[in-house]
Amino acid sequence: MTTTLIDGFNLSAEQVVAIARDPSIKVGLADSARAALKESRDYIEATWMHDEAPMMYSFNTGVGLLKDTRIKVEHIELFQTQMIMAHAAGMGEPFSEEVSRATMLLRANAFASNYSAPRVEVLDRLLAFLNAGIHPVMPQKGSVGASGDLAPLAYLAAAITGFDKAEVIYQGRRMSAPEAIASAGITPVKFDLKAKDASALINGCTVSLAVAALAAKDARDLLADACLSLGLTLEALRAEMSGFDDRIHKARPHPGQIKTAAIIRDLLKGSTRTSHEARAVQLPEELRRTDIPYTPRIQDVYSLRCAPQVYGPVFDALDYVDTIIGNEINSATDNPLIFGKEGGGFEIISGGNFHGQYLAQAMDLLAMAVTDLGSICERRIARLIDPTLSWGLPRNLMTGIRGVNTGYPVVQCSMSALVMENRTLCMPGSVDSIPAKGNSEDHISNSTWCARKAATVVANTQYIVGVEMLMAAQGLTMTEALLPGFVLGQGTQAAYEEIRRQIPACLDGDRWFHDDIATARSFVTTGSVRAAVERKIGSFA
C-alpha cells in the first residue's frame, strides 16, 4: 500500500491527480508538520482562549461586516456550527468524487503548512475521510471565488463534522455523513469544531484548485493526443511536410512551436505516405487534371501547415497554468493566517490569500487555448470527409451502398457543435465581478466558474480529438489498397494499429453510434493510443 506524506510545501500536481483518481493511495501527515501544528495550537489555547484576547478575525470575531463584533469564548463552538450552516448555500449538481478527493487533500495540505491554525484533529479528520473513501457531496454552484470557495467548502465541513443533513458518496452510494462515518469505523461520528476550525475549513479557493489541477492534467494529455490525431490526419491526407522543418521553427523560436514540430517529425519518421510519390497517385474521387504531369503540392492549408503555430501556444499556456497550479497547491489560502514571532509566540494577520484571481485567469487561459485546439482539429475532421478538400478520400468516408449509406457528415456536425459550445465557454469569467455581502467583498474572482467551464471545454475537446483520430484511421483504411507500398511513420503506425484494434468494425456501413463516439473519446481519457505509441517510440510529448 502506497502512502503519501504531506507537509504543506512539497505536494506536486501529479500527486494530487493520482490521489484524486486512485483511492488505493493513502495519505498521512508528516511528523514535522504535526509537531508544528501542535506548537501553534498549544500557544492559541494557552494565550488567546479568553474574552480579553485581541480581536482576531473569525477566531473571536464575526465574519464579513460583523468583523468588529466579538464572539465570547462560551459561544465559539456554537459559532463554528453556525458559520458552516450559514455558508452551506450552494446549488446544482455535485462535484465528482475525484474533485471531492482532491479538495480534501488540498485543504489538508494547506493546513499542514501551519499558517491556518486549525487543530491537528481537523487535518486528521480530513485524511481519515480521504483514506476511507468518504466523499462529501458539494454542489457545484454558489462560489464566487473571493473569500474562498465558501459554499462548496461549507458542505465539506458539514460532512466531516457529521451534520445529519450533510451527504457523502461512500462505496458507490449517496448517504448521510453520519451513516458513512459509522460504516467506515471513524470515531467520533459527531466531530466538534473549536476556535478557527470552521473558518479554516471553508476559506480558500480549494475547490477551484481541485477542478483546475484535474483539468490541467487532462488538457496536457489531450494535447499529446491532439499531436497523434494531427499526425494521423497528415498521413491520411498525404500531407506536404516542409512546414514542419526545424529550420522554420528556429526562425521563430517559441518553445511550444518548436516542440510541436519536433513531435510531428518523430511521429511520422519513416513515413512514405507523406511523400511526393504518394501524392502523385490519383485517388478515384480526386479531382485532378490528367493531361499534364502532376506537380508538387508546394504547401498545405493552414489546419495542416500551421499546426505548430497553433499547438505551440497551447503547450506554452499549459506551462504557465502548471506553474500557477503548482504554487497554489502549496499555498495557505485562508484568512487570517498565523505566523511565528521572533523570540517566541505567534501573531495572527489578516490578508487576502483566499482571492482566486490567479486560478481564475489561468483557467480562462486554459479554456481559450483548448478551445482553439479543438477548433483546428474540427477543421481537419471537416476536411477528411470532403473529397474536394481531402485530395480524394471517399466522400463522407462512406462505405457500402452509396446513397443508402451516407457516411459521417453528422459526426463532423456534432463536433462543430462542441466547438461552438467551447467558444461560448471560453469567454473570460475572470473579468466579471459582482460585489457581495454588503460590499465587504467588492471584487471577486469567479475562479470556481472559470475552473468548471475550463474543465467542460477540455471534456468537449476530448471528443473532438478522439473523433479526429478515428476518422483519420478510417481514411487510412479506405485508401490502403489504393496506395500499395506506402507506409506510415513509426508513431502513426502504432496509433493506427491501436485504433483498429479497439474498433475493428468501424468500416461497416454507417456504423457510428454513441458507443463509437464514446470509444473515440476513450482514446484520450484512457490514454490507450498514446500508450501504444510510447511503447513503440518512447515518450513523445
Residue, then its C-alpha position, 0 to 999 in steps of 0.5 A: m500500500t502506497t502512502t503519501l506524506i504531506d507537509g504543506f510545501n512539497l505536494s506536486a500536481e501529479q500527486v494530487v491527480a493520482i490521489a484524486r483518481d486512485p483511492s488505493i493511495k493513502v495519505g498521512l501527515a508528516d511528523s514535522a508538520r504535526a509537531a508544528l501544528k501542535e506548537s501553534r495550537d498549544y500557544i492559541e489555547a494557552t494565550w488567546m482562549h479568553d474574552e480579553a484576547p485581541m480581536m482576531y478575525s473569525f477566531n473571536t470575531g464575526v465574519g464579513l461586516l460583523k468583523d468588529t463584533r466579538i464572539k465570547v469564548e462560551h459561544i465559539e463552538l456554537f459559532q463554528t456550527q453556525m458559520i458552516m450552516a450559514h455558508a452551506a448555500g450552494m446549488g446544482e449538481p455535485f462535484s465528482e468524487e475525484v474533485s471531492r478527493a482532491t479538495m480534501l487533500l488540498r485543504a489538508n495540505a494547506f493546513a499542514s503548512n501551519y499558517s491556518a491554525p486549525r487543530v491537528e484533529v481537523l487535518d486528521r479528520l480530513l485524511a481519515f475521510l480521504n483514506a476511507g473513501i468518504h466523499p462529501v457531496m458539494p454542489q457545484k454552484g454558489s462560489v464566487g471565488a473571493s473569500g474562498d470557495l465558501a459554499p462548496l467548502a461549507y458542505l465539506a465541513a458539514a460532512i466531516t463534522g457529521f451534520d445529519k443533513a450533510e451527504v457523502i458518496y461512500q462505496g458507490r452510494r449517496m448517504s448521510a455523513p453520519e451513516a458513512i462515518a459509522s460504516a467506515g469505523i471513524t470515531p467520533v461520528k459527531f466531530d466538534l469544531k473549536a476556535k478557527d476550525a470552521s473558518a479554516l475549513i471553508n476559506g480558500c479557493t480549494v475547490s477551484l484548485a481541485v477542478a483546475a489541477l484535474a483539468a490541467k492534467d487532462a488538457r496536457d494529455l489531450l494535447a499529446d493526443a491532439c499531436l497523434s490525431l494531427g499526425l494521423t490526419l497528415e498521413a491520411l491526407r498525404a500531407e506536404m511536410s516542409g512546414f514542419d522543418d526545424r529550420i522554420h521553427k528556429a526562425r521563430p523560436h517559441p518553445g511550444q512551436i518548436k516542440t510541436a514540430a519536433i513531435i510531428r517529425d518523430l511521429l511520422k519518421g519513416s513515413t512514405r505516405t507523406s511523400h511526393e510519390a504518394r501524392a502523385v497517385q490519383l485517388p478515384e474521387e480526386l479531382r485532378r487534371t490528367d493531361i499534364p504531369y502532376t506537380p508538387r503540392i508546394q504547401d498545405v492549408y493552414s489546419l495542416r501547415c500551421a499546426p505548430q503555430v497553433y499547438g505551440p501556444v497551447f503547450d506554452a499556456l499549459d506551462y504557465v497554468d502548471t506553474i500557477i497550479g503548482n504554487e497554489i497547491n502549496s499555498a495557505t489560502d485562508n484568512p487570517l493566517i498565523f505566523g511565528k514571532e521572533g523570540g517566541g509566540f505567534e501573531i495572527i494577520s489578516g490578508g487576502n490569500f483566499h482571492g482566486q484571481y490567479l486560478a481564475q485567469a489561468m483557467d480562462l487561459l486554459a479554456m481559450a487555448v483548448t478551445d482553439l485546439g479543438s477548433i483546428c482539429e474540427r477543421r481537419i475532421a471537416r476536411l477528411i470527409d470532403p473529397t474536394l478538400s481531402w485530395g480524394l478520400p471517399r466522400n463522407l468516408m462512406t462505405g457500402i451502398r452509396g446513397v443508402n449509406t451516407g457516411y459521417p457528415v453528422v459526426q463532423c456536425s456534432m463536433s462543430a457543435l462542441v466547438m461552438e459550445n467551447r467558444t461560448l465557454c471560453m469567454p473570460g469569467s475572470v473579468d466579471s465581478i459582482p460585489a457581495k455581502g454588503n460590499s465587504e467583498d467588492h471584487i471577486s474572482n469567479s475562479t470556481w466558474c472559470a475552473r468548471k467551464a475550463a474543465t467542460v471545454v477540455a471534456n468537449t475537446q476530448y471528443i473532438v480529438g478522439v473523433e479526429m483520430l478515428m476518422a483519420a484511421q478510417g481514411l487510412t483504411m479506405t485508401e490502403a489498397l489504393l496506395p500499395g507500398f506506402v507506409l506510415g511513420q513509426g508513431t502513426q503506425a502504432a496509433y493506427e494499429e491501436i485504433r483498429r484494434q479497439i474498433p475493428a468494425c468501424l468500416d461497416g456501413d454507417r456504423w457510428f453510434h454513441d458507443d463509437i463516439a464514446t470509444a473515440r473519446s476513450f482514446v484520450t481519457t484512457g490514454s490507450v493510443r498514446a500508450a501504444v505509441e510510447r511503447k513503440i517510440g518512447s515518450f513523445a510529448 
